[in-house]
Each structure stands twice: as C-alpha cells, then as structure tokens.
Amino acid sequence: MAELLTHDGTWTFDDEVIRIVPGRDRGVHKLRQSLGEVTVPLHAVAGIAYEPGRKGGRLRLRLREGADPLLHATGGGLPDSADPYQVAVDADRTGVAEYFADEVRHALLLNQVPAGPTGSYLLPGPKVPLSAGGGDGTLTFDGERVTISWNWTAEEGKKSAGPRELALGDLAGVEWRPNVGLENGHLRFRVKGAPASAQPPKHDPNSVVLWGLKKEIGHTALLAAAVAARLPHPSESAQGAQVDQRPALLATSSEPRAAIPAQVTDHAEDPDALLRRLRELGELKRDGILTDEEFTAAKSALLRRFG
C-alpha cells in the first residue's frame, strides 16, 4: 500500500483503488470539502504525474474521459484548488509523492488498464438532495427535479416568470462554466427538443449566473455533476462512436508518453504468465516504447507481483 499525507489531503492506494480525503485546513477549497472522500477505481485512471515546485509540488491524477460526472459536467473548468484529483505536496513529502505516482503507474501497466474514454461513469455523482446559490438565483436538486428560485438581482424577465422547475426526464444536458476575469460564469440546463439557447445566461430562464465566489463555484459544480450523473452517459449520444480501448499509458510527466499493448489477459496463477509479461516488456524496450528506467521499474514491479 502507498500512502501520502499532506496538509491539503490524504491519498492511499491499495493496488485496486485510490482513496482521496480532502484536508480540513481553512485553505482547502469548499468544493473538495463538500464532496468529501472520493474512491477512484484503478480502471478509471488514465495517468498520474508529480510536478515539483519551489516548495513541495503537486500530485495530479488524470482520469479517463467520461469516467467522472464531475469532470464531465465542469468541462475542465475547475481551478486547481477545487480539483479533487490534485493535491498540494509539502516539501518534506516530495519523495513519498514520487513513490506514490510510480506505484500507480506500475499498477496501470501491469493491469493493462485502458486509457481511452469510458462508456459509462465509473464514479458516482454527488449525493442528493443538493442546493446551491448563484449570482441571480438559488437552485435545488432532489434527484428527480431541478428548481430555480430567482433573487432580486435577476433580470425582470426571469423574476416575472417566477420559479423554474425542470424535471430530470426533460433535460438533455447540463453546462457549467466558471467566471473568467470580469466575465461571469453560468450553470445552464439544456431541455430536450429545445434549440440551443442563444440568450446570454442572465436572460436565459434555464440558466443561473455565476459570479465566481468559492462557495458558489463548489456548490453549483457539485449540483451540475449530480444532474449529469443521472442523465444518459455522453458516449450514448455519439452516433456509432466507438469507445477507445487503448491500454494504459506510462506517464513520466503530466502527459502520457507511450502506449502499452493490451493483448495479454494472463493471471498470476498462470505459471507461464510471468515469462510472457517479461518477454513483452523486453519487446517494448527494444522497440523504444519504454526507456531503460521505465523497463527496470516495470520489471521490478512485475517480479514483486508474481513473487
């Protein structure tokens, strides 16, 4: 088992799942604290990277596309401080962080985990009921219906129409965008059969304006994820699209550098499995897919697993 304890949170890895518990310091983002403990199955992981900095560094977990409703709903717009799959590493824990990343990489390699998109969510969405406050309204979601109540800052068109209720079955999707600079963000609900709205969020009755407050970002993002988790997976809307089943990537930085073939399905109890895996690693090294360091690390991990 690998374990990393920092002021920002605690990560543990037992070869099957990565458990992430946010820290309790005041500086830990509201989204992470509200989301609480997250359990990430290994088959939902595409890669991991430790990024050194001046004082400590940052450990980043990269999930497969479509594995997590929170990342899908927020579209990559979460700031680093709010991302539950990142943790700030203290200066005296950098070696542990590098070891943790190596252990996850080796497990991805040995378990032949695909790195491509998933056909279903592999993590659950946030628990309901949920409520969130935006710039011009308050939202609630009970698992079946979204209700939007407007406040005094809302445009007259929204206020005159009164509270908005959207049944889950009538929704085609949800769009969450954070504020950028002086431009407000928004949480928009797309209704089935309705054309894409060209109205600015402040006039769209299916949108709530977001000003960018930390608490606002956290709660609205979680509500968007809870809705997304209960809608059809995004892969279902792709006409005839095939899910990429490429195997896991060995990441030595924030981006993967080489794909590892995934034809082998041997188990440790097969006496010939070790020789086959060693032969494959040798071929990957010979073909230049693995560096000498990666080959040595993967071979050592393989021998430990079959030992």
Steps between C-alpha positions, in 0.01 A plus 500: 500500500614854423390795713557874469404733787514876451328805648293513179370144523576129531534255212526121540542231234451126552556375141126516426371842604634843588328656799514878519407685819515883491683686775316693769703821480313821430692534176356178352241589233131477595427269208747238620379523858135473396571206270683318779685170456529375142577140405652469152521147354824428318315431174376862502857637496681605183821627661666675790777757527696669774597859418782641717486863602702750703354383827372148462295432190168362377376147436245477219278203416369491144175310454375338181264717300141435601590320823389774740177704477661791687779542245256454213251756635765762572678451167851548636408838650578424864793697643787293638401577858149354440607192303455194727754306292791728589679544830765748608808316628700632793876545455578207731263266311634531147674161508182334623301669221741372236481148646119521504491602132738217407283243677188613316683500164629148557151378591357659182763325295467160662120504499486617137251776586362671185577871483223593255147627565253295702151394397351570842578696812743312724452735796166594654374853498459709816227396740162675486312706602722796421453874503720774357494876479587687182527867421133548403331193643500197728484142373389176660516145363334203666606235250191541283438872460700823482337808650631853442383791715602850388632771730482880475804523267335288229384663176133600491417228248616230738333650806168555323494137383534381857683190631614252236451123534676255268431128522804278456328312219460824304870587510743426217810625680658745740772759434715655771746780425705695756551874487805618303642838593213748504270265306246312710464125483174305483319175570269422207253215457424376149141388445412214264353610169591864554756670274827607658440831674672803351392715795763622744473309830364806679192487272472123451233358739687167503826660615636639824778759491819419697711780643798286601482479879675190641189368673291571190746318272511196726128455555386570143766267357387218730135558407589493130688173554208345689270581208750374240545171688127429464479583130607264220877467473650733235625200299138401430444818300789428266348347188685176443807628682720227639660531840878505475636190672867590479696375799644703782774750432826526686505864612834648598358852489154654494446343158536129411796409282440148374219250459544146631334217302212332681461161337603300806239391755713256699454468874763455764400137552605416142859369531584625151358849555818643652716390208252639249483835678879522525531421132249773416685755711821409321333554164367839611849604608650373175244695296579819690159526667652462847813675620763309697368651823140413421595146400692449825215640711233295320709183523552548873130559556418193292734276698351631826149427377579144393729436796 
